[in-house]
Amino acid sequence: MKQPQISKAERKSKPELILICKVSPNFESIEQVDASLQRTLQGSVEYFDFCKATLMLYRVGKMPVCWHASKDKMNPDISTAAHSDRCIQLNHYLSDPENSRKKNLLDPLSPVIATNIPVFLKAGDPIGKMEVGIFNTDYQTGEYMLAKAVSLGRHMADIIQESLFQRQKDRHLRKLSIWLEMLNTISSTLDIRQVLHVVAQLTADLFSARSCIYLLNNEEETLIPSVAVGSYDPVLKKKFKALKGRKLLPAMKKAIKIEQPVVVTPKNSEKMLTREIVDNFDYGWVILAPIISKEKTIGIMQVDQPPEAEGFESEAVEIIFAIARATAVVIENARLIDMLGQKEQLLHQLVNKLITAQEDERRFIAADLHDGIIQSLLAIWYRLQRISADEDMKPQEWQGEITELTGVLNDQIQEIRRILYDLRPIILDNYGLIPAVEAHVNHISEKHDLPVELRISGVKQRLASKTEVALFRILQEALTNVIKHAAASKVKVDLVLKEESIVLVVEDDGAGINKNQDDEPQTIKRLGLAGINERALLLGGNCKIDSTPGKGTRIKVSIPVKTTSREEPEK
């Protein structure tokens, strides 16, 4: 059946959520979970900005059971029809036994973005899954909504699981399921937002509590609210987000200091959390567990129950701390993968820049040779031909012509030298790094009328060719960045030659780098700086870049001196 046509504007403003959970054919707890699932699904359209939401329980060999929720209260029939179209399409697809064994059952509906979360349904059974799909929106919006959808799906899966575990009267299976689901989540995705939502939801469901996760700004010792699940209504969610930039609470400082969970009770809550926070969030019993990565606390996991609750057992504290430790592993892994992804993208951009630069260089050289040198040489050739062909020309006439041609030839020799210098200064190969640096700094200063203060100190010696070339190219790139982007009034260049390392510092008083700005000039500038960093890394060195918008940039490169023997010139 054909799905309703939806405009681009509607796709962006009306995301739709569909979840499908495959359960055992013997699952008969539908009446028991009906009200909870419907209430949770309706909450997804009221609090999570989904226009429509559908949950399907699929039991092999039986008709699926569906729950629907819609924001369109004025036209519920139209909303239900849209849900039904997809359910009918999916029903038809699942009627074929071969399709029921497919890995992803939502594929025929072509979601904008989708993922799976683990579901542990019964002791002895393999881990099942719930599929989560976002429809009727663009990919960027779908990606943002997916983390919320996963948290919602996790809660629904927990409702289904709870109905089974209560019947089995084995609470240990519930705890086991939490760990299995968490391990599966950790291994199946590296999306930090998605993982944090799932971990927080699992923790909240396990302890029938509210759960939130704060990341930390360690430089300023302030909070970065990340995820809050449980009975956080829209008003409390706004209050939670408003905590961004707030200084750490006393209980948090203690958890960070002792690197252990801190338990807050109704008796000490005002002292440990402040009266304002307790009143705003109605805190009673609270556990705050540090999220520690590489001996550094990067976040806080908080689990709380209201004052009228009985509080947490000691086992709960240990479980929550274990979850916090697992969360630290996830965050660190995700950050490493993200760094590798950025590195790969940066290397791709650098390769493109290198290829483009090579082609541009060849084009400029070809243009210089064709439009300048070749034309001048042709003119000289024609004039020499004319002189040799004219037997009646007097000596004083052709001597004047020869003098003029000599001047033209001298100009072209200088032009060829300029081209060769741009390609690779001969002075670098013949005399070494220091004379090449001095010559280049003088050239830049004169050509661009830019004061450049050069200081060279240390043991003046020839270095390995690779080291000399790398340092010279780094200096070239740094000064080029200053000229093109910094609008500086002066530049300082320090070259320090130590026995163990060579240190090059280029400092300007220009515009600096705005890290939050994504316009093209800033991107190009950062790419140039990335090239400097890569050159340093290739020789086992390092590059440190300090920059403040409006106050200039300082580039410090340090390269170890591994050998002083001369090698073949580096190309």
Secondary structure, DSSP 8 states (H G I E B T S, - for coil): -------HHHHHH--EEEEEEEE-TT---HHHHHHHHHHHHHHHHHHS--SEEEEEEEETTS--EEEEEES--S-HHHHHHHHHHHHHHHHHHHTSTTGGGSS-TTGGG--SEEEEEEE--STTS--EEEEEEEESS-HHHHHHHHHHHHHHHHHHHHHHHHHHHHHHT-HHHHHHHHHHHHHHHHHH---HHHHHHHHHHHHHHHHTSEEEEEEEETTTTEEEEEEEESS--HHHHHHHHTTTT-B--HHHHHHHHHTS-EEE-TTTHHHHH-HHHHHHHT--EEEEEEEEETTEEEEEEEEEE-TTS----HHHHHHHHHHHHHHHHHHHHHHHHHHHHHHHHHHHHHHHHHHHHHHHHHHHHHHIIIIIIIHHHHHHHHHHHHHHH-TT--HHHHHHHHHHHHHHHHHHHHHHHHHHHHH--HHHHHH-HHHHHHHHHHHHHHHHT--EEEEEEE------HHHHHHHHHHHHHHHHHIIIII--S-EEEEEEE-SSEEEEEEEE-S----TT--SHHHHHHHHHHHHHHHHHHHTT-EEEEEEETTTEEEEEEEEE-------S---
